[in-house]
Amino acid sequence: MLGIIGAARSGQALGRSSGLWTRPFPSNPLGYFQELQLHSRSISRLSLGNAAHHNLRLARTLYVGKLGIQLRIQPDSYGGIWSGLTRPPLAQNRYRSNTFPSRRFLTTDSAGTNSTSPPPSPRRRTFFSRLYTLSKYTLYLSLTSVVGLIVLTSFLFVHDLFTYTSKHVDRVPINPLALHLERGGPKNLPIARVLVDDDEDEEMHRIARDKPRLVVVGGGWGAMGVLQTLHLGDYHVTVVSNETFTTFTPLLPSAAVGTVQVRSLIEPIRKIVARLRGHFLNGKAVDVDFNQRLLEVECIGNGERVYIPYDKLVIAVGSTSSTHGVPGLDHCFQLKTIADAQAIRRRVLDNFEAASLPTTSDEERKRLLSFVVCGGGPTGVETAAEIYDFCQEDIMNYFPKICREEVSIHVIQSREHILNTYSEAISQYAEDKFKRDGVHLITSARVAAVTPEHVIYTAKDADGQMTQYTIPTNFTLWSTGIAMNPFAKRVTDLLPNQVHKKAIEVDAHLRVKGTPKGTVYAVGDAATIETSLVSHFLEFVEEADKNKDGKIDFEEWEVMVDRIKKKIPMAEDHIVQAREIFTMYDTNGDNTLELNELVKLLEDLGNKITSLPATAQVASQQGKYIGKKFNKMARKKEREGQASVSSQDTIDISDEHIGAPFRYFHLGSLAYIGNAAVFDLGKYSFMGGLAAMYAWRSVYWNEQVSMRTRALLMIDWIVRGVWGRDLSRL
């Protein structure tokens, strides 16, 4: 209240000095106020409104005391300023106020009377004050960085202190049979029934003695799916691969131009199989004896051959590129392995270095800077996009400008559109992006021949006639079609009922057709699930024809439909409308299907079923399916009360009793198209620039097999973004 009185007295003094206030300040100060509203502990700054004289500006602002009372001052009928005290409605909020500490502006005059004074105007910050603030925060960030580095260094020091130990290996136990292999088998080769590290510790000795032998051939997506899903201690695991590492193949186009380093895409197989206390043999599978269950392996290095016995064999050797009968493909690059990516990177850098020489002619320079990609699928499109990015972001800055000007990138596609397995919107988006970037798209064309200096292809001209064209080039990538791996080809040659020309035929449980059931499986590009229904004709009829009349009525047809779904799950989408299909093929209208009508029906259904694509996603899902199936087999025997799972008991367990047939769940397809990416998620499509590109990176980063490769991949992307790609040729 003292603040109110002081404010009123100050206002009165100001009014008298300006000649505006005529009435004396009464003994009861509350009579001067018309409205009063109590607020929180603050001081409100109030404007008096429109003034008739500019001198009144000094008296417009009053500072109310610690109680925080809101004043409303207005002229009275006597020409002075009359203020009354009322309590306005809470909803009536007419004034905007600036709040200040309550006692900050309350002063006492010489007579002991409290009064208020206006707040001092804020001081403008000088240059030195701003410099001081900037220096303070700079010092703070510097100290924080130094402390962070000290903490990180200390952590690494402590880690090294406890991990760098002096381990001495003395008296390693080795089974004598591992050093002196017995001979046998069809070719009288050494048989590695015992490996040199089987008895290194008690756990490995127990696994080698009691558990069934599981041999995995290959080190790709299918093999990794099996190894990452298996449980420790259920099987004696041996991996046979001609490479000592597994490769993250979707990012090989990035490695081909140095966007990421090849070391960031590989993980040693020994580290992966060590989790299972398994074994790794650096060799190449060349033959197999299904009766004696012996896998013939050619060792890398010395070339000697040895038999590896197995109880279960998983073939995951992948595929090779198809030639399509085109001559000269030995002059082309492929992109399936780390060695392929390294070879492409060397050739690309060699071409630019040669094109920069003063002795290179203009015609030769154009040939050196012409890059031809045969195939408009994901691999071909991503490689073309990576080469374009390499030219835009690095060649432009560090090579003569004429090199960038004369670069030409050509994509030859046999279909009408690139990325033809994706949605139409994605295909169109990719084509528009390439056209804006100046990438030459040649669709509905076929490569006729490849020479060291040219690519010859045929395409329709403006008149619709097939015309032959030639592109001078010193770089040709072949990325179209797949062919059978040599070992997969050997497997199909040994089995008479294998008729597929590009892969090993397996049933719905991924068991290789023609082999003893439950012993040999195939996954990934090396395998294809059978789609022929006619081959199971007799089996279907025998189970469905209950009355044995040689005809199938509708009730029996429903039984057959259930059997078809279990036998070949991929046919389920084509037999949903069982009644309509039955009526369509019942040509004589007798409500039964005769044998010839049934054969025609099964043939047509089989032709509608499409094989699964040869992608990493399919191989990974199949590998994980096999691993989970094997785990269930081991658990089943444990539930039956057996202390150990013998190899023969595990084999005798039927796959049908363990779980459902394999079903592929498409999670979507994605592709990189040059600082942009596209996602085909089935019903939905997503495409765009940097946002889509970072989403594409996130997906592939998450799919890495280890945290080591994730860290290396993240570092590579940061280095590329800050300092660019490495232009050195190694």
Sequence and secondary structure as in RCSB ss.txt:
>XXXX:A:sequence
MLGIIGAARSGQALGRSSGLWTRPFPSNPLGYFQELQLHSRSISRLSLGNAAHHNLRLARTLYVGKLGIQLRIQP
DSYGGIWSGLTRPPLAQNRYRSNTFPSRRFLTTDSAGTNSTSPPPSPRRRTFFSRLYTLSKYTLYLSLTSVVGLI
VLTSFLFVHDLFTYTSKHVDRVPINPLALHLERGGPKNLPIARVLVDDDEDEEMHRIARDKPRLVVVGGGWGAMG
VLQTLHLGDYHVTVVSNETFTTFTPLLPSAAVGTVQVRSLIEPIRKIVARLRGHFLNGKAVDVDFNQRLLEVECI
GNGERVYIPYDKLVIAVGSTSSTHGVPGLDHCFQLKTIADAQAIRRRVLDNFEAASLPTTSDEERKRLLSFVVCG
GGPTGVETAAEIYDFCQEDIMNYFPKICREEVSIHVIQSREHILNTYSEAISQYAEDKFKRDGVHLITSARVAAV
TPEHVIYTAKDADGQMTQYTIPTNFTLWSTGIAMNPFAKRVTDLLPNQVHKKAIEVDAHLRVKGTPKGTVYAVGD
AATIETSLVSHFLEFVEEADKNKDGKIDFEEWEVMVDRIKKKIPMAEDHIVQAREIFTMYDTNGDNTLELNELVK
LLEDLGNKITSLPATAQVASQQGKYIGKKFNKMARKKEREGQASVSSQDTIDISDEHIGAPFRYFHLGSLAYIGN
AAVFDLGKYSFMGGLAAMYAWRSVYWNEQVSMRTRALLMIDWIVRGVWGRDLSRL
>XXXX:A:secstr
 HHHHHHHHHHHHHHHHHT   S   S GGGG S EEE SSSEEEE   S SSGGGGGGS EE  TT EEE  EE
 TTSSEE       TT       EE TTSSEEE TTS EEE          HHHHHHHHHHHHHHHHHHHHHHHH
HHHHHHHHHHHHH       S    HHHHS EEETTTTEEE SS TTTTSSHHHHHHHHHS EEEEE  SHHHHH
HHHHS TTSSEEEEEESSSEEE GGGHHHHHTTSS GGGGEEEHHHHHHTTT EEEEEEEEEEETTTTEEEEEET
TT  EEEEE SEEEE   EEE  TT TTGGGSB  SSHHHHHHHHHHHHHHHHHHTSTT  HHHHHHHTEEEEE 
 SHHHHHHHHHHHHHIIIIIHHHS HHHHHT EEEEE SSSSSSTTS HHHHHHHHHHHHHHT EEE SEEEEEE
 SSEEEEEEE TTS EEEEEEE SEEEE   EEE HHHHHHHHH TT   SSSEEE TT BBTTS TTTEEE GG
GEEE   SGGGHHHHHHHH SS SS EEHHHHHHHHHHHHHH GGGGGGSS HHHHHHHH TT SSEE HHHHHH
HHHHHHHH       HHHHHHHHHHHHHHHHHHHHHHHHTT SS  HHHHHHS HHHH          EEEE SS
 EEEE SS EEEESHHHHHHHHHHHHHT SSHHHHHHHHHHHHHHHHH       
